[in-house]
Amino acid sequence: MNNLNLSEKSKNYYEENDIYEIFSIAEDYPNKIYKCLLPKVKNKIVLDLGCGTGKFMQKFYKETDKYYGLDLSNEQLKIAKNKVKSDNVQFICCSAENIPLSDNSIDVIISTWVLGTIQEIDRRNKVLDEMKRVLKHDGNIYLVENDIGGEFEEIRNRYPNIKRTKDYNDWIESKGFICYDKFETYFKFKDKKQAKKIFNNIWGEEVVGNKVKSNIIKQKIIIYKV
Ligand SMILES: C[S@@+](CC[C@H](N)C(=O)[O-])C[C@H]1O[C@@H](n2cnc3c(N)ncnc32)[C@H](O)[C@@H]1O
């Protein structure tokens, strides 16, 4: 396992998933993403692709007809399973490159900060092909991603040099996704010490430096839709 900034094999999805869980709970503290996507998942068959520790699963599953939580990491899913026990939820531990679901069976796919963790473009493309295969013809995919700029991007050295985020978001748009919504939200940690600890663990002290100024960290979100 490595710690390549929350990339696919990051230690934060495996032996240090407790750190990821604190990060995940703090992220979007005011629930703006939840409020934006809730009307889209209501009474639908939903696939949460790369569901991690179940941040959105926990909020959405009761509103849906069926909720599939898929993730490559069994350690991430273990945390999700402790949060959600319900007959309408099914956990799937596998790579999203081969989704064990039938063609044309899912109404809505949500995927929050997942495709960018996969480094190889051909594997990302395979995941997109799989999403389209399992999606019903009148279904929708929502990708929640980081937008350019803002405090969060600055702390992890993706601002003012915007190339990495821009290249990735341009790639998503090149695949036919359009911007569905964008807004600013924020992380809320217990205190500044906790925020520093989590950011240092994930991105390293040499990247984070003294850029964490408080327990609140602003984050710009873009939601793509197809
Ligand atoms: C940044 S986390 C996001 C987790 C969750 N969606 C959230 O919002 O908290 C990325 C997640 O994608 C999962 N992941 C990475 N590559 C994957 C793949 N090829 N197939 C399935 N899941 C993958 C990781 O294990 C991790 O849980």
PDBQT file of the ligand as one rigid body, heavy atoms in Angstrom, charges set to zero:
ROOT
HETATM    1  C1  LIG A 301     -11.800   9.343  -2.288  1.00  0.00    +0.000 C 
HETATM    2  S1  LIG A 301     -12.538   7.832  -1.797  1.00  0.00    +0.000 S 
HETATM    3  C2  LIG A 301     -14.266   8.264  -1.892  1.00  0.00    +0.000 C 
HETATM    4  C3  LIG A 301     -15.126   7.386  -1.049  1.00  0.00    +0.000 C 
HETATM    5  C4  LIG A 301     -16.589   7.794  -0.965  1.00  0.00    +0.000 C 
HETATM    6  N1  LIG A 301     -17.186   7.849  -2.283  1.00  0.00    +0.000 N 
HETATM    7  C5  LIG A 301     -16.750   9.115  -0.237  1.00  0.00    +0.000 C 
HETATM    8  O1  LIG A 301     -17.318  10.052  -0.800  1.00  0.00    +0.000 OA
HETATM    9  O2  LIG A 301     -16.317   9.214   0.923  1.00  0.00    +0.000 OA
HETATM   10  C6  LIG A 301     -12.322   6.783  -3.192  1.00  0.00    +0.000 C 
HETATM   11  C7  LIG A 301     -12.899   5.366  -2.995  1.00  0.00    +0.000 C 
HETATM   12  O3  LIG A 301     -12.844   4.702  -4.270  1.00  0.00    +0.000 OA
HETATM   13  C8  LIG A 301     -12.475   3.360  -4.055  1.00  0.00    +0.000 C 
HETATM   14  N2  LIG A 301     -11.877   2.870  -5.301  1.00  0.00    +0.000 N 
HETATM   15  C9  LIG A 301     -10.704   3.230  -5.857  1.00  0.00    +0.000 A 
HETATM   16  N3  LIG A 301     -10.482   2.556  -6.989  1.00  0.00    +0.000 NA
HETATM   17  C10 LIG A 301     -11.562   1.744  -7.174  1.00  0.00    +0.000 A 
HETATM   18  C11 LIG A 301     -11.913   0.781  -8.158  1.00  0.00    +0.000 A 
HETATM   19  N4  LIG A 301     -11.128   0.523  -9.205  1.00  0.00    +0.000 N 
HETATM   20  N5  LIG A 301     -13.080   0.123  -8.021  1.00  0.00    +0.000 NA
HETATM   21  C12 LIG A 301     -13.896   0.357  -6.958  1.00  0.00    +0.000 A 
HETATM   22  N6  LIG A 301     -13.605   1.266  -5.996  1.00  0.00    +0.000 NA
HETATM   23  C13 LIG A 301     -12.461   1.946  -6.088  1.00  0.00    +0.000 A 
HETATM   24  C14 LIG A 301     -11.482   3.436  -2.899  1.00  0.00    +0.000 C 
HETATM   25  O4  LIG A 301     -11.302   2.182  -2.262  1.00  0.00    +0.000 OA
HETATM   26  C15 LIG A 301     -12.126   4.508  -2.008  1.00  0.00    +0.000 C 
HETATM   27  O5  LIG A 301     -12.989   3.944  -1.073  1.00  0.00    +0.000 OA
ENDROOT
TORSDOF 0
